[in-house]
Amino acid sequence: MPWRESQADGTYDPYKILVSELMLQQTQVARVIPKFELFIKALPSVEALANAPLSDVLKLWSGLGYNRRARFLHESAKTICSEYDGIIPNDQEKLEALHGVGKNTAAAVRAYAFNEAVAFIETNIRSVFLHHLFSDRVDVTDAQLLPKVEEALSAKTNSLDPRQWYWALMDYGVYLKDAHSNPSRRSKHHTTQSKFKGSRREVRGAVLKLLSSHPQSREELAGSVPTPDYLDTVLESLANEGLITQVGDMYYLGDAILKR
């Protein structure tokens, strides 16, 4: 995985870790890798991301879904540049204050970028602990799992650094999902993704993809999107989220019109 590659001095780029963690939210690794590589090539630093138009960021993100993550990442880059001189902080509270970065994502950045021994839970880690320690339980909460993660982390980091420990847990969790019925289904937090075909999510993705080529009117969009009955509510929600801009009868991707 490209975000696991160290720099020439043996350290890990916090920017690449942050980008990968946002991309990996609700998206499989196989889909993330090519998008990550294109994204980093186009925007190789937090400064480059902060200075890029949102429309460019959304185009690079296209195909990953849950496009508000792209806006969150863009806004986080601006915050990092304006408040932290372009240096991604390793402080939990400061990381959590960034757009789209919750408790677990902040801890993951600290572990992978700065090799800090901080406990967190994500789906693959959850699978490992459910499989081995809660095999006869259902509706297990993360609050029940976290002390076990902390205990294991404390024991393992005596001989193994946190970054490698979490990589091992992640890879083992992927294996368990393939070798057994997904252990995470026994988590109280497990949710099943709704059907994409014919959904509002499909229309959202279609609108953003269409606008990435050129501005369009509602009538033009209605003739191209699947399930046009959802179009008006989708356009309203995308505008409210700042992912598209309406000027007169035309819709633009991101803030493209504002940059002219």
N, C-alpha and C positions, 0 to 999 in steps of 0.2 A: 504494500500500500504506500503510495507516494508520500503521505503525511508521516509515515514512520521512518522516512529516510533522514538521517542526521545531516547537519551542515559540515563543512570541512573541518571545523574545530571540535566536532563531536556533540555540539549542542543542537537543540531542536527549535525550529522557528515558531514562536508563539502565534504568529499570523497564520501560518499554514494550519496549525492545530485548531485555531478558532474557526477558520473557514471550513475545515473538514467536520468539526463538531456540529456546526449549524447545518451543513449539507446532510449529515448522517441522521439528523432528526427525522424519523418517519420515512427514511429512504434507504434502500438496500445498498450495500457496498458496491456491488457490480455496476449499479447505475451511477454511483457517485464518482468513481475513479476517473472516467473520461471527462466528466464535467469539471471535476476538481483540477485536472491537469490543464484544461483550456482556460479555466478561470484564473489560475495562478500565472499562466503564461501571459494573459492579457493584463492582469492586475497583480503584479508581483509583490506589492507591499501594501501596508495599511494606508500609507499616504496616497498611493495610486488609486486605491479603492475609494477613499474619502473624496478625492478630487474628480472621480468619474461621474458622469450623469447617471441618474437612477435608471434611465432607459437602457444604457449600455449594460448595467449590472443585471437587469431583468433579461436582456437578450442572452447573456452568458448563462444565466440560471435556467433558461427555457428547457423544459424536459424533465426537470427534477420535481416539479410540483410544489404545492404549498409555498407559493411565490412570495408571500409576506416575509418569509425567512430572508429573502434577498434584500428586502427593504430594511429589515432589522439589522442585517449585517452591514449594510451601507451606512445606516445611522450610527451603529456602534463604531465604525471606523472613523466617522466624523468626531464622535465623542472622544475617542482615544487620541486623535490628533489635537483636538482643542483643549482637552483637560490633562492629558498625560504625555504631551510632546511626542506623540506617535509611538509611545512604548506601551505595549499591552501589559497591564498590571498583573501581578500574581497574588493580589489580595482578593479574598473571597467576596467581601462586600462590594468592592469596586467592580469586580467581574459580574456579579449578579445584577448590578445596576445598569449594565449594558442591555440594549434592546435585544430581546430574544434569547438572553442568556439566563437560565434559571439556576437553581442550586446545584443540580447534578452536572449541567454543562460547565458551570464555573469550576467545579471540582475537577472535572475531566481535563480542562485546560491546565489547571495547576499540576495535575499528575503527569500529563503527557508533555507539556511544554517545559515545566520547571522541576519535574521529578519529585514532587512533594507527596508525602504520605498522607493523603486525604481520602476519606472513604466516600464513595458515591455509588449509585445504582443506575444501570441502564439495562436494556432488555436482555443482553447476553450474560451480563453479570448476574442478573436476576435468575436466569435459567440455571446457572451453575448451583446457586445456593438453594433454590427450590428443589432441584434434582437430588442433591445429596443430604440436605438437612430437613426438608419438609416434604418428603416423597409421599406421605400419607395424608397431606393436608390440602385443603382448597381455600380460596379467598384469603391467601396469605398477604399481609400488607408489607409495604416497604419499610414501615416502622419496625416490623418484626425482623426483617432481613438485615437492616443496617447494622445492628450490633454484631451480627455474625461477620459481616464484611469487615468491620473495624477490627474484630478479633483476629481474623485471618490476615489482614493487612499488617497488623502489628507483629504477628509471628513471622510472616514471610519476609518482611523488609529487613530483618536481621541479617539475612544472607542474600537477598535479592532486591534490586531497587524497585520502587513503586511502579515506574513506567513499564518495566518488563513484566512485573506481576500482573498488571492490568491487561497488557497485551495477551498474556497467556490465558487469563480469565476470558477475555473476549473471544479468542480463537476456540477455546474449549466450549464456550457457550454456543458458538455456531455449530460445532461438532455435535453437541447434545441435541440440538434442534433437528439435525439431519438423522441422527441415530435413534432418537426416541420421539415419542409424541411431545410436541413443544412444551417443556416444563412451565413456560411463562403463562400458559393458559390457566394455571392454577393460582395465578396472582390475582388479587382483588383489583389490581389496576389494569388488567388485560382488557383490551378493547379490540373488536374486529372491525377492520376498515370497511366502510360501506362500499357498495358497488360503484365503480367509476363510470361505466358506460351509461349514458343517459342521465347523469347526475349534474348538479350545479358545478361540481368540481371540474367536470369535463368541459362545460361551457366556459368557466373561468380560464382554463388553460387555453382553450381555443381563441378566446378574445385576446389574450395577451400575445399569443403567437401571431395572430393576424395583425395586430397593431405594431408588432416588432418590424414588420416590413414597411408599413406606411400608415399614416392617420386614416381613419375611416369614419363614415357616418353610421348612425344606428341602422339605417336601412341596408347599408353594405354589409354590416356585421350580421344582421338578421338573415341575410341570404347565404351566409357561409357557416354559421355555427350549428352544431347539433342541438336539438331541443331548444329552439328559439323562444319557447314560452318562458324560459328562465332568464332571457337576456336582460330585461329591464332590472330585475333584482340583482343580477350579477354586475351590471354596469354601475349600479348605485353602490354596491359593496366595494368594488374595486376602486371607485373614486374616493369613497370614504377612507379606504386604507392607504390612499396615496399612490396606488399602483398605476392608475391612469388619470388623465386630466381631460376634462371636457371644456372645449372652447367653442361657443356657438353650437353648431350642429355636428362638430367633429370631435372625435376622441383620439387622444394621443397616448402613447406609452410613457409611463412614468411622468417625469417633469420635462419631457423633451421640448414642448412648446415654450416653456419658461426659459430655456437656455438659448433661444434664438436672439 
